Amino acid sequence: MTRLFVVVLAAAALAGGLAPAVHARGAAIGIGDQKASMFDDTRFRTLGIRFARLTVAWDALSHEWQRTEIDQWMAAARRANVDPLVTFGHSRTDRRSLPTPSRFKFEFRRFRERYPWVDTYATWNEANHCGQPVCNRPALVAAYYKAIRRECRDCTVLAAELLDMPNMVSWARRFTKAAGHEPEVWGLHNYVDTNRFRTTSSRDMLRAVKGKIWLTEVGGLVRRTSKTKVPLDESPTHAVRALKWLFREIIPMSDRFERVYIYHWSAGGPQENWDSALFTPGGRPREAYDIVKRQILSRRRA
């Protein structure tokens, strides 16, 4: 291929509005983990990670034990100079209960008053998953989304975090219709694409929505014990291959993949039903950690 032809082809792609295949820095990398101990790990601090994700129940502040957990996580994040992404989800005391939009607004106000320095939120965790009480209620989640936006006009508010399941596109479209506008940012958990070495759902999401897409939870599966109908391979070796696929094939597809939050930092032990961690329960680094470390350092040099 001649140099002239390459230049002409590139110009044509830009004129046609096509996104470049690879962007210079790649998506910013954060970590999703519920454990506050992550922030005091010297390896976390050495990498200079600036973003972390925490999932909280919509009624968390009504329960002292949950307030304590969040307080500890938030305090550790501030010490580490990390910007939190807070995602709301189902109640941990009554999984099927759902707030009215006015009750959700009240609970969000309480959260903002307690943690006024947090300015990045996702409306609902894996909202299209039918283990969630909002699975068939995108209009209700849209009402929650509008409440957060009204209460925190300077915040970055993700429309919802969706799992790459067959109902993902239809759910997103119903949400957008109910919201009355195209959201600026969405969350996507593309575990299936990443662990099956494909790009199908990630491409579908790019076509279905117009805003930026943050991959707010994704990782290579090491082990799981949860009951599920979605078959995925699992092992430390598989996890390495999956993360390589994520960084090599999925993220470079579009510069709209602005952030990626790897789930998670350290495994909690055999009592946990999902393990895609970068460290063993005893704190020993897995090879997957090296993959993420190299990606972070490469972005720092860019």
N, C-alpha and C positions, 0 to 999 in steps of 0.2 A: 504494500500500500504506500503510495507516494506521500510526501510531506504535505503537498498542496491539497490532496484529497482528504487527508486527516483534518486539516484546518477547515476546509469547506464543510465536512461532515459535522464537526463540532459546532460551527456557526449555525448550521441548519437545525441542529438539535436545540440550541439555545433559542433560536427564533421560533421554534415550534413549542416552546414552553416545557421541554423535557428536562427533568431533574438530572444532574450529573450522576453517573454510576457510583462514584466514590467522592465523598466530600472530605476536605482537608483534615479536619480534626475528629470527625466522628461524633457520635452521641456522647454527651457528658455521662459519666458513670457514677451511680450511687449504689447504696446497699439497703435492702429491706431486711430488717431483723427486729423482733420485739424485745430483744434482750439489751438492757442498758449497758451491760458489761462490754459490749462491742467497742464503745467509744473510748474505753480505757486501755484497750489493747494497743501496745506500741506499734504493732504492724499496721493497724488501722490509721493511727496518727501519722506514721511515716509516709504512707501513701497520699496523705493530704486530701482524703475524700471529703467533699463538701456537701454531699446530699445523702439523706437517709429517709426511709419511709417507715411510718408507724401506722398500724391499723387499730382503730378504737371503736368501741360500741357506740351507737348513737346516744345511749343513755349512760355512758360510762361515769359521768360526774355525779350521778345519783348513788354511786356505790363507793364506799371509802376505799376498799381494797383495789378497785380499778383506778381511783384517783391517785393512790400511792404509786402504783405501777407507772402511770403516765408521768407523774411528777419526777420520779427517778430517771426515766428515759429522757425527758425534756432537759433536766438539769445536766445530765451527762452529755447530751447533744450540744448544749450551750458551751460547756467547758471545752468541747472539741471543736468549736466554731463550725458546726454543721447546721445546714438549713433543712428543717424537717418538711417532708410531705406527709400530711395527716389525712388518712383515708377513713371515712366512716363506714360502719357495717352493722350487722345484726346485733341485737342485744345478747349479752353473754348469760343472762339469767332467764330470758324468755325469747328463744330464737325466732319464733314466729310473730312476735309483736312488732307492730310498726307505728311510728308516730304520725300524727297529722302534720301537714306542712307547718302549721303554727307551733306545734310542740317541737318539731325539728328546729325551727328558727329559735325558739327559746333555749333549747339545749346548745345550739351553736353559739348563741350570745354568751352563755355561761362559759363555753370553751374559750372564746376570744378574750373574755375578761380574765380568765386564769392564765392564758398563754398569749398575751398580746403581741409578742414578737414573732409568732408563727403567721406566715402569710401565703402558704401554699396548701391547697386542700383538694382532695378528690371526693366527689359526692357520695359514691357508694362502691364498695369492694365487690368485684365480680358480679355485677348487678344482673347479668343475663344467665347466671348459673342457677339452676332450679333447686339448689340447696339453699338459696337465698330467698327470703320472703318477698323480694321485689322482682323475682324472675319474670312474672307476667304483668308487671306494673311500671313500664317505662315512664308513663305520664306522671306517676307519683314521684319517681326519682327526679324527673325534670322540675317538679315543684320544689323539691329539696334544693336542687341546683340553683334555681332562681332565688330562693331564700338566702343561700350563702352569698350569692353575687350582690344582692341588695344590702346585706349586712356588712359586707367587706368589699367595698368597691375597688380598693387598691390590691386585693388579693389575686393570685393566680388560682383559678378554680377549674379543675378538670370536670368535664361533663359527667362521666362515670368511668369506672374501670371495667372493661369487658374481657371475658375469657374467650379464647379462640375456639368457639363451639359453633355448630351449624346455625344457631339462631342469632349469631352476633350481628350480622348486617341488618336484618329486619328489626332487631331490638334498637340498634343505633338510629335507624331511620324513624322509628316511632318516637324515640326520645327527642330527636331534632324537631319533629313536627310539633310535639307538645311544648318544647322549649320556645318555639317561635323564631328561632334563629340558629345559624350554624355555630356551634361552640368553637372557641379558639383552640382548646386543648382537650384531647381524650386520653384515657389510659387504656392500655392493652396488656393482657397477660398471655403471651403467645407461647405457652408451654408446649402445645401440641406441635406447632411448626418447628420449634427449636429441638425438641426431643425426637421428632420423626424425620428430621433433616429435610424439611420442605419449606416453601415460602407461601403456600396457598392462602392461608388465612391472613397473613400480614399484608399481602397484596390486596385481598378483598377489603380489608379495613382501609387501606390507602385510597381505594376507589370509592368506598362508601361515604367517607367523611372528608371534609375539606380542611379541617384544622390540623394543628400539630398533633403528633401521637407520641406519648411517653410510654415506653415499655416499663411499666411500674412494678412488675413482678415477673421474673423469668429466671430460670436456672437449669442446669443439667441435673437430671434425676439420678441420685445415688441409691435411694431406698425409699419405699413407701409401704405402709400397711393398711392404708385406708381402703374402704370398699369403693370401687369405681368401675364404670363400664368403659372407660377410655384406656386402652392398652398402651403402655409405654415401656420401652426398655429401661433398665436401671442397673447401675454399677458405677464405681468410681471412674472406670475407663470410659463408659458411655457418657458420663457427665462432662469429661474433657472434650470428647468429640462434639457434644451438643453445644458447648460454649464456643468452640472454634467455629461451628456452623453459624451461630448467632452473630459473631463478630465479623465473619468473613462473607456470609451470604445474605443475612437478613438486614442488619443495620445499614450496610452500604446501599441498599435499594433506594433510599430516599433521605434527603436531609430533613424531612418532616419528622423522622425518628430522632427527636431532639435530646431525649434522655433515656437511659436504661438503668433500672434498679435491679441489681442481682440479688436473688433470694436464695440463700441467706448467708450470713457471715460464719456462724458456728453452729454445728449440730447440737441439739439439746439432749440427745440420748435415746435409748430404745423406746421410751414412753411417747415420743413424738411420732406421728403417723406419716410425716413427710421429711425427707432429708435431701436437700440439694445444696448443702453448705460447702463453703470453701475450706472449713476446718473440721476436723473430727471432734467428737464430744470432749476429748482430752486436750484439744487445742493444737493438734498436729496438723500442719498445712497439707492439703491435698494438691494434686497436680492442677486441679481447677483454679486454685488460688494463683498459681503462676500465670495462667492464661489471663486472668483479670488484672493482675499486677502489670504484666507487659502492656496491656491495653491502656491502663492508666498512665504509665510512664511514657508511652508513645504519644499520648495526647498532650502531656506536659511539655514534651520536646517540640511539638508542632508549632 
